[in-house]
Amino acid sequence: MEFRQFVHKPRYYFNSLWNWFDTVAILFPTIVSLMWLYNEALSANIIAITIFFLEIKFILFFRALTIVGEYFAIIIDVIKQVFSFFFLFYV
């Protein structure tokens, strides 16, 4: 489904923030894995970022469940409010 959207309507596909996140969550670990195979040594920061993207992608799978989806929507709203507070606090 995702691949079909990407091939037939690439502009529409990249208008969604979630699709950007899905693309990064697939490409970033792949690139990091290839770098690891080539260099055999990676920074802990790069590995942590990769794990973060994979964990968020895993959590996003729970949106399909109605009970968990409601809590997920609440968590997203709280995160948005916290980020706006931090932005105003530090500016």
QUIDANOR-V734663 format. One record per pair of residues at least 12 apart in sequence whose C-alpha atoms are under 7 Angstrom apart, sorted by the first residue. I is the first residue (numbers start at 1). J is the second residue. D is the distance in Angstrom with one decimal. If there is no record, write none. Layout:
# QUIDANOR-V734663
i->[I;I]
j->[J;J]
d->[D;D]
This chain:
# QUIDANOR-V734663
i->[25;25;25;28;29]
j->[53;54;57;50;50]
d->[5.4;6.1;6.8;6.6;5.6]
